[in-house]
């Protein structure tokens, strides 16, 4: 590439071998593919289980499409030595390996970090797991909600005194995939400065525990005298901050710092500005019942949630409606910003998905990407990258080392 020729995207030329499945690993490598990296996804003979998840059209999964756009796909039986040898040959040519098997599986295949760094000393390998590669819990299989449970995140959701709540979304998987992407790109930068390859151990547990922006330090700094507990629709430590009902909708209202005066003037309670009970955050939280009752009374008086939002926004009080998913997808702000992205799969057809949250001024338009069929690129990769003959590839297919299906 000449010095004047612009790259196709930021990570153009970076090669990734992807052994991941479901969400956390695939989200990481999706971000890499959307930034221009060449991602080769390795799947088992049955394929990534995500291929079986809804919604299905013509045997094609919208779930799989969302998380695996832009990747070339290979399908092989990793239990067979010939498949493991193919992977080792590919490792010699790539910059990054990503996997999210239960710890120990890659070692069973002879594809763990100690084995692969002997093949490629400049390799960056990222292992994504629920609970980590080492420790008392590392051997356990994990999913998003397992990570939420062990990290204390789940304990902070739901109504006080009741069941913790299932969030209904894979924010642990998605955020861990994003953290892994950040770690990989940082390691690539380090390598370009002469630092060489390295191993990255990224877990849902660590990422989710970091979400405790207040809870951990409150517990520690108070010597255990203040124990964070789920508090339902109102914040456990800060008032006013929470969900309030207005008409047929729930609204989020946050008024800390300068917004406190804006709120109390709006709800016609300026007396709270001079009342010493409400002079600081600690006092407001100690007297939260009176504050929350005043907010609820004002919202009941207004009655219309849209009008209440307009009044609060005009008064510079941070607030928002609690939108359902379909409302978010139809919202003019999200449409104009491109938060919702319409894509077209060659089999599935059109579907709307969350767009990449990463925006680059030099690359404002997203790449046109397709999710691979199962084993679609077996022949292309083995022939072009490893120099396998058509006869050898046919032999591997006949012996069950390789497979492909139109899904």
PEQUI-V322212 format. One record per backbone hydrogen bond with DSSP energy under -1.0 kcal/mol. CO is the residue of the C=O (numbers start at 1). NH is the residue of the N-H. E is the energy in kcal/mol with one decimal. If there is no record, write none. Layout:
((CO,NH,E) (CO,NH,E))
//
This chain:
((9,12,-1.6) (11,14,-2.3) (14,38,-2.8) (15,95,-2.3) (15,96,-1.9) (16,40,-3.0) (17,98,-2.4) (18,42,-3.3) (23,27,-3.1) (24,28,-1.7) (25,29,-2.4) (26,30,-2.1) (27,31,-2.2) (28,32,-1.5) (29,33,-2.6) (30,34,-2.8) (32,37,-2.5) (33,36,-1.8) (35,11,-3.5) (38,16,-2.9) (39,72,-2.9) (40,18,-3.4) (41,74,-3.1) (43,76,-2.6) (44,47,-1.2) (48,51,-2.5) (49,52,-2.1) (50,53,-1.3) (55,62,-3.0) (57,60,-2.1) (60,57,-2.5) (61,65,-2.1) (62,66,-2.3) (63,67,-1.5) (64,68,-1.0) (68,71,-1.1) (72,41,-4.0) (73,377,-2.5) (74,43,-2.7) (75,403,-1.7) (76,78,-1.1) (77,80,-2.1) (80,84,-1.9) (81,85,-2.3) (82,86,-1.9) (83,87,-2.1) (84,88,-2.1) (85,89,-2.2) (86,90,-2.1) (87,91,-2.3) (88,92,-1.1) (90,93,-1.7) (95,124,-2.2) (96,17,-2.9) (97,126,-3.2) (98,19,-3.5) (99,128,-3.0) (102,105,-2.2) (104,108,-1.7) (105,109,-1.4) (106,111,-3.3) (107,110,-1.4) (112,116,-2.6) (113,117,-2.6) (116,120,-2.5) (120,123,-2.1) (121,197,-1.1) (124,97,-2.3) (125,200,-3.0) (126,99,-2.2) (127,202,-2.1) (129,204,-1.9) (130,205,-2.3) (135,138,-1.0) (137,140,-1.9) (143,147,-2.0) (144,148,-2.3) (145,149,-1.9) (146,150,-2.4) (147,151,-1.9) (148,154,-2.2) (153,156,-1.2) (154,157,-1.7) (158,232,-1.8) (159,162,-2.1) (169,171,-1.1) (170,174,-2.7) (171,175,-2.0) (172,176,-2.0) (173,177,-2.6) (174,178,-2.1) (175,179,-2.6) (176,180,-2.7) (177,181,-2.2) (178,182,-2.3) (179,183,-2.5) (180,184,-2.7) (181,185,-2.6) (182,186,-2.1) (183,187,-2.4) (184,188,-2.6) (185,189,-2.1) (186,190,-2.2) (187,191,-2.4) (188,192,-2.4) (189,193,-1.0) (190,195,-2.3) (191,194,-2.1) (198,125,-2.0) (200,127,-2.9) (202,129,-2.0) (203,207,-2.0) (204,208,-3.1) (205,209,-2.4) (206,210,-1.5) (208,211,-1.6) (209,212,-1.7) (211,213,-2.4) (214,218,-2.2) (215,219,-2.2) (216,220,-2.5) (217,221,-3.2) (218,222,-1.6) (219,224,-2.2) (220,223,-1.7) (222,225,-1.2) (231,234,-1.4) (233,243,-3.1) (240,255,-2.2) (241,235,-2.8) (242,253,-2.2) (244,251,-3.0) (246,249,-1.9) (249,246,-2.8) (250,322,-2.4) (251,244,-2.7) (252,320,-1.6) (253,242,-1.8) (256,259,-1.2) (257,260,-1.6) (258,262,-1.0) (259,263,-2.3) (260,264,-2.4) (261,265,-2.0) (262,266,-1.7) (263,267,-2.5) (264,269,-3.4) (265,268,-1.0) (269,272,-1.8) (270,273,-1.7) (271,275,-1.2) (275,278,-1.9) (276,279,-1.3) (280,284,-2.4) (281,285,-2.3) (282,286,-2.1) (283,287,-1.4) (285,288,-1.4) (287,291,-1.5) (288,292,-3.2) (289,293,-2.2) (290,294,-1.9) (291,295,-2.2) (292,296,-2.5) (293,297,-2.2) (294,298,-2.0) (295,299,-2.4) (296,300,-2.3) (297,301,-1.9) (298,302,-2.4) (299,303,-3.0) (302,304,-1.1) (304,308,-2.5) (305,309,-2.4) (306,310,-2.2) (307,311,-2.5) (308,312,-2.4) (309,313,-2.9) (310,314,-2.2) (311,315,-1.4) (312,317,-2.9) (313,316,-1.4) (318,254,-2.3) (320,252,-3.1) (321,323,-1.1) (324,328,-2.1) (325,329,-2.3) (326,330,-1.1) (331,335,-2.3) (332,336,-2.6) (333,337,-2.4) (334,338,-1.4) (334,339,-1.7) (339,355,-2.6) (341,353,-2.7) (343,351,-2.2) (345,349,-1.8) (349,345,-2.8) (351,343,-2.8) (353,341,-3.0) (370,70,-1.7) (373,376,-2.1) (374,405,-2.1) (375,378,-1.5) (377,381,-2.6) (378,382,-2.4) (379,383,-2.5) (380,384,-2.7) (381,385,-2.3) (381,386,-1.0) (382,388,-2.7) (389,393,-2.1) (390,394,-2.3) (391,395,-1.9) (392,396,-2.1) (393,397,-2.1) (394,398,-2.5) (395,399,-1.9) (396,401,-1.9) (396,402,-1.5) (397,400,-1.2) (401,77,-2.1) (405,407,-1.7))
//
